[in-house]
Amino acid sequence: MVTIKEIAEMAGVSTTTVSNVLHKKTARVSAETIEKVEKLLAENNYIPRLGLNALTNKSSKIISILINTPAFARGSAYESPFYGRIIGKLEELLRKKGYYIMIFSDKNVEEIEKMTLGWNVDGIISISMPLVYCKKISALSDKPMVAIDMGQLPEEDDKFYFVTSEDEKAGAEMSAYLISQGVKRIVYLANDDHGADYRRYLGARETAEKSGCELETRWLPVEADGRQEVYEGLLKYTGTDTALFFSTDRNAAEMISFLHRNKVEVPEDISVAGIDDDVFATIVYPTLTTMKIDVEEKATVAVDILMKLIQGETCTPYIHKTKVQLIERESVKKLQK
């Protein structure tokens, strides 16, 4: 691989001049020299050695992606479609802006913290990290940071940049839709009693209370056997005016499979709905009625904010909520009133 020194020798200039052209510090470099150096760089397929900058105080062109693996994940975070989609979009957007990503993921947040602070990165995007750790990492690293989907919503006074979705609205709109289909009882099932799952529950509860609809909740265990026990307890609602409303499409699809194995037809015997509109919503049969969470929009907003912060600009507001949308498919039946 060609080096800066070799390019400098070909151009008849110093290595400092080549480095300045590479890093766009060309105020004192003539247009003719810039053109000559850039042509040689292109002809020789020069590749910057970014790893060296990552160990110095220079701009490394690296963005650190921090993922706090959810407690309910059996293994890594990547088994969830959400993380695959958002990491893919972040990588695409950042690469187009000349940056590369470095991913740290673990259930142990303190381990992520240690790994992050050991590298010179230009900025940080965290996913599913608790607010207290986000604030700590941001302060210790002194790097621009944007959080996606923290469990706890920061206060405006925190002045911490946060991107999430309209979770309360997602819970409220799906509940309103189910009630409009003649449902008299909604059973809301979620993995966590905090964060996005809980905010979705709050939206569902508000709608149910206003409409006089009965609302029950079930918190799903991490273990598959534990979830199966919860699902078995729901078989009693077969043939009633009840709908099962899951905080994620993954669990909703799992429930539909469980119902099939127990000779229960969806939606003829019971309706099932979810939130996310990920791959599970369309590979299950019947296809799932759900609330679309725009994961790609979250990534786009987060990158836009981070780029402004890296350039020294300020952004408002601190909290950004992406839109949600009802996606009506086949898993909810309109009941006779």
Residue pairs with C-beta under 8 A, 6 or more apart in sequence:
1 46
1 47
2 44
2 45
2 46
4 15
4 18
4 19
4 22
4 46
5 15
6 44
7 18
7 37
7 40
7 41
7 44
7 46
8 14
8 15
8 17
8 18
10 40
10 44
11 17
11 18
11 33
11 36
11 37
11 40
13 33
13 36
13 37
17 29
17 33
17 37
18 37
18 41
19 25
20 26
20 28
20 29
21 29
21 33
21 34
21 37
21 38
21 41
22 41
22 48
23 59
26 34
40 46
48 61
50 60
50 61
50 62
50 100
53 59
53 60
53 61
53 120
54 60
54 62
54 119
54 120
54 121
55 120
56 120
57 120
58 120
59 122
60 119
60 120
60 121
60 122
61 98
61 99
61 100
61 122
62 99
62 100
62 101
62 102
62 119
62 120
62 121
62 122
63 90
63 94
63 99
63 100
63 101
63 102
63 121
63 122
63 123
63 124
63 125
63 306
64 101
64 102
64 103
64 104
64 116
64 119
64 121
64 123
64 124
64 125
64 143
65 87
65 90
65 101
65 102
65 103
65 104
65 125
65 126
65 127
66 104
66 105
66 112
66 116
66 124
66 125
66 126
66 127
66 129
66 137
67 77
67 83
67 87
67 103
67 104
67 105
67 106
67 112
67 126
67 127
67 128
67 129
68 105
68 106
68 107
68 109
68 112
68 126
68 127
68 128
68 129
68 130
68 133
69 76
69 77
69 105
69 106
69 107
69 128
70 77
70 80
70 128
70 191
70 192
71 107
71 192
71 222
72 191
72 192
72 220
72 222
73 79
73 80
73 107
74 222
76 105
77 83
77 105
77 128
78 84
78 87
78 105
80 250
81 250
81 276
81 278
81 279
81 280
82 276
82 278
82 295
83 127
85 278
85 295
85 296
86 127
86 148
86 295
86 296
86 298
86 299
87 101
87 103
89 295
89 296
89 299
89 300
90 101
90 125
90 299
90 302
90 303
91 101
93 299
93 300
93 303
94 100
94 101
94 303
97 303
97 307
99 122
102 119
102 121
104 112
104 115
104 116
105 112
106 112
109 129
109 130
109 133
112 129
112 133
113 133
113 136
113 137
113 140
116 124
116 137
116 141
117 137
117 140
117 141
121 141
121 143
122 143
122 144
122 310
123 143
123 144
123 145
123 146
123 306
123 309
123 310
124 137
124 138
124 141
124 143
124 144
124 145
124 146
125 145
125 146
125 147
125 148
125 302
125 303
125 306
126 134
126 137
126 145
126 146
126 147
126 148
126 150
127 147
127 148
127 149
128 148
128 149
128 150
128 151
129 137
129 147
129 150
130 150
130 151
130 152
131 147
131 150
131 151
131 152
131 154
131 158
131 160
134 145
134 147
134 150
134 160
135 158
135 160
137 145
138 145
138 160
144 306
144 309
144 310
145 160
145 161
145 306
145 309
146 161
146 162
146 163
146 302
146 305
146 306
146 309
147 154
147 160
147 161
147 162
147 163
148 162
148 163
148 164
148 298
148 299
148 302
149 163
149 164
149 165
149 195
149 196
149 298
150 162
150 164
150 195
151 192
151 194
151 195
151 196
152 194
152 195
153 162
153 164
153 199
153 319
154 160
154 162
154 318
154 319
156 317
156 318
156 319
158 318
159 318
160 318
161 305
161 309
161 315
161 318
161 320
162 318
162 319
162 320
163 298
163 301
163 302
163 305
163 320
163 322
164 196
164 298
164 319
164 320
164 321
164 322
165 196
165 293
165 294
165 298
165 321
165 322
165 323
165 324
166 321
166 322
166 323
166 324
167 196
167 199
167 200
167 203
167 324
168 199
168 200
168 202
168 203
168 206
169 203
169 324
170 200
170 203
170 275
170 291
170 293
170 324
171 188
171 199
171 200
171 201
171 202
171 203
171 204
171 205
171 207
171 275
172 203
172 204
172 206
172 207
173 203
173 207
173 291
173 324
173 326
174 204
174 245
174 273
174 275
174 290
174 291
174 326
175 186
175 203
175 204
175 207
175 208
175 211
175 213
175 215
175 245
176 207
176 211
177 273
177 289
177 326
177 328
177 332
178 186
178 243
178 245
178 271
178 273
178 332
179 186
179 207
179 208
179 211
179 213
181 243
181 271
181 332
181 333
181 334
181 335
182 241
182 334
182 335
182 336
182 337
183 213
183 241
183 242
183 243
183 271
183 335
184 213
184 214
184 241
184 242
185 213
185 214
185 215
185 216
185 237
185 240
185 241
185 242
185 243
186 204
186 208
186 213
186 214
186 215
186 216
186 242
186 243
186 245
187 215
187 216
187 217
187 218
187 234
187 237
187 242
187 243
187 244
187 245
188 200
188 201
188 204
188 215
188 216
188 217
188 218
188 245
188 246
188 247
189 217
189 218
189 219
189 220
189 230
189 244
189 245
189 246
189 247
189 251
189 255
190 197
190 198
190 200
190 201
190 217
190 218
190 219
190 220
190 246
190 247
190 248
191 197
191 219
191 220
191 222
191 247
191 248
191 251
192 198
192 219
192 247
193 219
196 247
197 247
197 248
200 247
200 275
201 217
201 247
204 215
204 245
205 215
207 213
208 214
208 215
209 215
218 230
218 233
218 234
220 226
220 227
220 230
220 251
221 227
221 229
221 230
227 251
227 254
228 258
231 254
231 255
231 258
231 259
234 244
234 255
235 262
235 264
237 244
237 270
238 264
238 269
238 270
239 269
239 270
240 270
241 335
242 270
242 271
243 270
243 271
243 272
243 273
243 332
244 252
244 255
244 270
244 271
244 272
244 273
245 273
245 274
246 252
246 255
246 272
246 273
246 274
246 275
247 274
247 275
248 274
248 275
248 276
249 274
249 275
249 276
249 277
249 278
249 280
249 281
249 288
249 290
250 274
250 276
250 278
250 280
251 274
252 272
252 273
252 274
252 280
252 281
252 284
252 288
252 290
252 331
253 274
253 280
253 281
253 283
253 284
253 288
255 272
256 266
256 272
256 284
256 285
256 286
256 288
256 331
257 284
259 265
259 266
259 269
259 270
259 272
260 266
264 270
266 272
266 286
266 331
267 286
267 330
267 331
267 332
267 333
268 333
271 289
271 331
271 332
271 333
272 288
272 289
272 331
272 332
273 288
273 289
273 290
273 331
273 332
274 280
274 281
274 288
274 289
274 290
274 291
275 290
275 291
275 293
276 290
276 291
276 292
276 293
277 290
277 291
277 292
277 293
277 325
277 327
278 295
280 288
281 287
281 288
281 290
281 327
281 329
282 288
286 329
286 330
286 331
287 329
287 330
287 331
288 329
288 330
288 331
289 326
289 327
289 328
289 329
289 330
289 331
289 332
290 327
290 329
291 324
291 325
291 326
291 327
292 324
292 325
292 326
292 327
293 322
293 324
294 322
294 323
294 324
294 325
297 322
297 323
298 322
301 320
301 322
305 315
305 320
308 314
308 315
309 315
